[in-house]
Amino acid sequence: AASDVYKRQIVSFGRAGASPALMSACASKNIGLSFMSEGGAFMARVTGVANGNVVVRRRQYRLADSGEEALKIASSIIAAKISNSRKILERHIRDYGGRNDISSVKKVSNLLGYAKSDAAKARSAAELRGIEGNASKLYFSVFGEMILNGDGAFGFEGRNKRPPKDRTNALLSFAYTLLAHDVQGALESCGLDSYVGFFHTDRPGRAGLALDIMEELRAYIADRNVLSFINRRQVKASDFEDRGVNGVILKPDA
């Protein structure tokens, strides 16, 4: 069932394999089975027979091909993403405003309020991508100020990926990878085509709709938990391996 999707995903990192019998069992029970490199790069996904009916997918394809309708959906997604990112900042302001200098966090929160409104009324896909990119840069420009464990091991100077160059970015990338596969499984269980999106346009091998839907979930499900893991010291510097040009990754036990 779609409601059980978060309990029905297996994501394998590194060299671990799976027997044909296991892959068949996962496919028959609608359990998503994905294989990733140690650094989080997607390699393969095992799925069973597609769910849903052709009418649902044809409707999805028509909407995706309609510039005006696709823009409406994409604008709603990005406005929600910016709103939820802003709420993470507002929560920090509420909890720590009396103890820390939060002037820069307040400034960015205000700017994101304007960005949300701009996204909701974007006049083109290109304009919307610009708004989203600028809002993301603003948000991550103060993300490090919400890291409060004080030991310096999780310093954050901006978002980087493919590969992540520090421990905090490694955690973010890991959380986003798991979230993307959960969303992809949920979409497929509902009979939608996870590869045909509205904001993330068609690209071979990219699950565009899954990336669309996860946008507004990033802050609440991924970012907030990453901050909690760090600030509660549930992760430590020794939980990571620095591979130089190949980036920083979580160790298997971590």
Backbone torsions as a table, in degrees:
resi	resn	phi	psi	omega
1	ALA	NA	151.7	-178.9
2	ALA	-60.4	-35.0	-178.5
3	SER	-66.9	-17.8	-178.9
4	ASP	-97.4	7.6	-168.8
5	VAL	-61.1	-34.1	-177.3
6	TYR	-70.2	-15.5	177.2
7	LYS	-96.0	-1.4	-168.7
8	ARG	-126.8	43.4	178.0
9	GLN	-131.0	136.7	172.0
10	ILE	-122.4	124.2	176.4
11	VAL	-121.0	117.3	-175.9
12	SER	-104.3	124.8	179.2
13	PHE	-106.4	140.0	175.8
14	GLY	88.6	-144.6	-170.9
15	ARG	-94.8	2.4	180.0
16	ALA	-62.3	136.4	-179.0
17	GLY	-110.4	-174.0	177.7
18	ALA	-147.4	139.2	-179.6
19	SER	-74.5	157.3	174.4
20	PRO	-55.8	-34.3	179.7
21	ALA	-65.4	-41.2	178.8
22	LEU	-66.6	-43.1	179.7
23	MET	-62.3	-40.5	178.2
24	SER	-64.3	-41.3	179.7
25	ALA	-64.1	-41.9	178.8
26	CYS	-63.8	-43.8	-179.6
27	ALA	-62.9	-41.8	-177.6
28	SER	-69.7	-26.4	-178.8
29	LYS	-101.0	10.6	179.0
30	ASN	58.7	40.5	176.5
31	ILE	-102.9	117.8	179.7
32	GLY	-66.8	135.0	179.6
33	LEU	-129.9	111.2	-176.2
34	SER	-119.8	146.4	179.6
35	PHE	-117.7	127.2	-177.7
36	MET	-124.1	156.5	170.6
37	SER	-71.8	170.6	178.1
38	GLU	-60.6	-29.9	179.6
39	GLY	-86.1	0.1	175.8
40	GLY	97.0	7.1	178.0
41	ALA	-76.4	133.8	-178.3
42	PHE	-68.6	135.8	177.4
43	MET	-117.3	-47.2	-177.3
44	ALA	-162.8	158.3	177.6
45	ARG	-138.9	132.4	179.2
46	VAL	-102.1	124.1	178.0
47	THR	-134.1	160.7	177.3
48	GLY	-91.7	-154.3	179.4
49	VAL	-65.2	136.9	-178.7
50	ALA	-60.7	139.2	178.7
51	ASN	-89.4	172.4	173.7
52	GLY	84.3	-170.1	-179.3
53	ASN	-130.8	164.0	-173.3
54	VAL	-66.0	-26.6	-179.1
55	VAL	-63.6	-42.1	179.6
56	VAL	-62.5	-46.0	-177.1
57	ARG	-70.0	-37.9	177.9
58	ARG	-63.3	-37.8	176.4
59	ARG	-64.0	-42.4	177.5
60	GLN	-60.4	-44.4	-178.7
61	TYR	-64.6	-40.4	179.4
62	ARG	-63.9	-41.8	178.1
63	LEU	-64.0	-42.2	-179.3
64	ALA	-64.3	-31.2	-179.1
65	ASP	-85.4	-10.5	179.2
66	SER	-91.6	109.1	-175.0
67	GLY	-54.1	-45.3	-177.0
68	GLU	-67.1	-47.6	-179.3
69	GLU	-67.8	-40.5	178.7
70	ALA	-61.9	-39.2	179.9
71	LEU	-65.6	-38.5	178.1
72	LYS	-59.8	-46.0	-179.4
73	ILE	-66.2	-45.5	-179.6
74	ALA	-62.3	-40.8	179.5
75	SER	-62.3	-40.5	178.4
76	SER	-64.0	-41.5	179.7
77	ILE	-62.2	-48.0	-176.0
78	ILE	-71.5	-36.8	175.9
79	ALA	-60.9	-39.7	178.3
80	ALA	-67.7	-39.7	177.7
81	LYS	-59.8	-47.4	-178.7
82	ILE	-64.8	-40.0	178.6
83	SER	-61.0	-44.7	-178.9
84	ASN	-70.4	-34.6	175.0
85	SER	-63.1	-42.3	179.1
86	ARG	-62.8	-36.0	-179.7
87	LYS	-66.1	-30.4	174.6
88	ILE	-63.9	-41.9	177.5
89	LEU	-66.5	-42.9	-179.1
90	GLU	-62.9	-35.4	177.6
91	ARG	-65.7	-40.6	177.3
92	HIS	-63.4	-41.9	178.3
93	ILE	-60.9	-43.7	-179.7
94	ARG	-64.5	-43.0	-174.1
95	ASP	-80.7	-29.3	-171.9
96	TYR	-124.8	6.6	-178.1
97	GLY	-59.8	-29.1	-178.9
98	GLY	-86.5	-6.6	-174.3
99	ARG	-117.8	-26.7	-175.4
100	ASN	-125.7	162.7	172.8
101	ASP	-77.9	110.7	-175.9
102	ILE	-117.2	21.7	-176.1
103	SER	-59.6	-40.6	-178.9
104	SER	-70.0	-34.4	177.7
105	VAL	-66.6	-40.4	177.3
106	LYS	-63.0	-41.7	-179.4
107	LYS	-61.9	-46.5	179.8
108	VAL	-65.4	-39.0	178.3
109	SER	-59.2	-42.7	178.4
110	ASN	-63.9	-42.0	179.6
111	LEU	-65.3	-35.9	178.1
112	LEU	-68.1	-28.7	175.1
113	GLY	-61.5	-42.4	176.5
114	TYR	-68.0	-39.3	-179.1
115	ALA	-63.2	-37.8	177.6
116	LYS	-59.2	-46.4	179.5
117	SER	-63.9	-40.4	179.5
118	ASP	-63.7	-40.6	-179.1
119	ALA	-63.9	-39.8	-176.9
120	ALA	-64.3	-24.0	-177.7
121	LYS	-120.9	25.8	178.5
122	ALA	-59.6	141.9	-175.2
123	ARG	-97.5	-7.5	178.6
124	SER	-156.4	162.4	178.2
125	ALA	-64.3	-37.9	180.0
126	ALA	-64.3	-42.8	178.2
127	GLU	-62.8	-41.3	-180.0
128	LEU	-64.4	-40.9	178.2
129	ARG	-62.8	-37.8	178.0
130	GLY	-65.6	-42.6	178.7
131	ILE	-62.5	-45.8	-179.7
132	GLU	-63.0	-44.1	-179.5
133	GLY	-62.9	-42.7	179.7
134	ASN	-67.5	-41.0	179.0
135	ALA	-63.6	-39.6	179.0
136	SER	-64.0	-42.4	177.9
137	LYS	-62.5	-42.1	178.2
138	LEU	-61.3	-48.0	-177.5
139	TYR	-60.2	-48.0	-178.3
140	PHE	-75.0	-14.5	176.6
141	SER	-67.1	-22.2	178.7
142	VAL	-117.9	5.1	-179.0
143	PHE	-58.9	-39.7	-179.3
144	GLY	-61.8	-25.6	179.7
145	GLU	-71.6	-14.4	177.6
146	MET	-92.4	0.3	175.3
147	ILE	-91.5	114.7	-166.5
148	LEU	-122.5	12.7	-176.4
149	ASN	-76.7	-16.9	167.4
150	GLY	78.1	0.7	-177.0
151	ASP	-93.7	-3.3	175.4
152	GLY	80.7	-6.3	-176.9
153	ALA	-74.4	-17.8	-176.0
154	PHE	-120.3	38.4	175.9
155	GLY	-58.2	143.7	-175.3
156	PHE	-135.5	119.6	-178.6
157	GLU	-116.9	15.5	-179.9
158	GLY	136.2	160.4	-178.4
159	ARG	-76.6	129.3	172.5
160	ASN	-140.5	153.8	-173.3
161	LYS	-159.2	172.8	178.1
162	ARG	49.1	59.6	-0.4
163	PRO	-98.0	163.6	173.9
164	PRO	-68.2	141.2	-173.4
165	LYS	-102.7	-1.8	178.1
166	ASP	-147.5	173.6	-172.4
167	ARG	-67.1	-41.1	-178.7
168	THR	-65.2	-42.7	178.0
169	ASN	-66.9	-32.8	176.2
170	ALA	-63.2	-41.3	177.7
171	LEU	-65.9	-43.0	179.2
172	LEU	-61.5	-46.0	-179.4
173	SER	-62.7	-40.5	179.0
174	PHE	-62.3	-45.9	-179.8
175	ALA	-64.5	-41.5	179.5
176	TYR	-64.7	-37.5	179.2
177	THR	-62.6	-47.0	179.4
178	LEU	-64.4	-41.4	179.5
179	LEU	-62.0	-43.8	-179.1
180	ALA	-59.5	-41.2	-178.5
181	HIS	-73.8	-32.6	174.4
182	ASP	-64.7	-44.6	179.5
183	VAL	-64.9	-41.5	179.5
184	GLN	-60.7	-43.5	178.1
185	GLY	-63.4	-39.4	179.2
186	ALA	-64.1	-42.8	179.6
187	LEU	-63.4	-45.0	-178.3
188	GLU	-66.9	-32.9	178.3
189	SER	-69.3	-21.7	176.9
190	CYS	-91.5	-1.0	177.5
191	GLY	88.2	9.5	178.5
192	LEU	-89.0	158.3	177.1
193	ASP	-89.9	108.8	-174.5
194	SER	-69.2	-10.0	-177.0
195	TYR	-95.7	-6.1	-178.2
196	VAL	-110.5	102.6	-175.9
197	GLY	-105.9	-174.5	-178.1
198	PHE	-117.7	-41.6	174.2
199	PHE	-90.0	-47.7	174.4
200	HIS	-86.1	104.0	-175.2
201	THR	-76.0	173.1	-172.9
202	ASP	-60.2	131.6	172.0
203	ARG	-150.9	130.3	-177.7
204	PRO	-52.1	129.2	176.8
205	GLY	83.5	-2.3	-178.7
206	ARG	-105.3	124.7	179.3
207	ALA	-80.3	80.7	-171.4
208	GLY	-60.0	-44.6	-178.7
209	LEU	-68.1	-36.7	176.5
210	ALA	-61.8	-41.4	178.0
211	LEU	-67.4	-35.9	176.1
212	ASP	-59.3	-54.8	-172.9
213	ILE	-65.9	-34.1	-178.7
214	MET	-72.9	-16.3	-177.4
215	GLU	-54.3	-48.5	-176.7
216	GLU	-78.8	-5.8	178.0
217	LEU	-98.7	-12.3	-175.1
218	ARG	-55.6	-51.1	-173.4
219	ALA	-63.9	-48.0	-175.7
220	TYR	-73.2	-43.4	-173.0
221	ILE	-89.9	-38.6	-176.7
222	ALA	-96.6	-61.6	-173.0
223	ASP	-58.9	-46.3	-177.3
224	ARG	-62.8	-39.5	179.0
225	ASN	-70.5	-37.8	176.8
226	VAL	-60.1	-45.1	178.0
227	LEU	-60.9	-40.8	179.5
228	SER	-65.8	-43.3	179.2
229	PHE	-58.3	-41.5	-177.6
230	ILE	-73.7	-50.5	-174.4
231	ASN	-69.3	-26.4	176.4
232	ARG	-90.0	2.5	-179.9
233	ARG	58.6	35.5	174.8
234	GLN	-79.0	-15.0	170.9
235	VAL	-125.4	153.1	-179.1
236	LYS	-137.0	168.4	-175.5
237	ALA	-56.8	-36.9	-177.4
238	SER	-71.0	-6.5	178.0
239	ASP	-80.2	-2.2	-174.6
240	PHE	-122.1	155.2	176.5
241	GLU	-122.5	126.7	178.5
242	ASP	-93.5	116.5	-177.9
243	ARG	-106.6	26.6	176.1
244	GLY	64.2	-122.2	-177.8
245	VAL	-64.9	-17.9	179.0
246	ASN	-90.4	5.1	172.5
247	GLY	87.4	-175.7	-180.0
248	VAL	-106.6	133.8	179.3
249	ILE	-132.4	157.4	172.0
250	LEU	-71.0	139.5	173.1
251	LYS	-70.9	154.5	-176.9
252	PRO	-53.2	-44.7	-178.7
253	ASP	-63.4	-38.9	179.7
254	ALA	-65.4	NA	NA
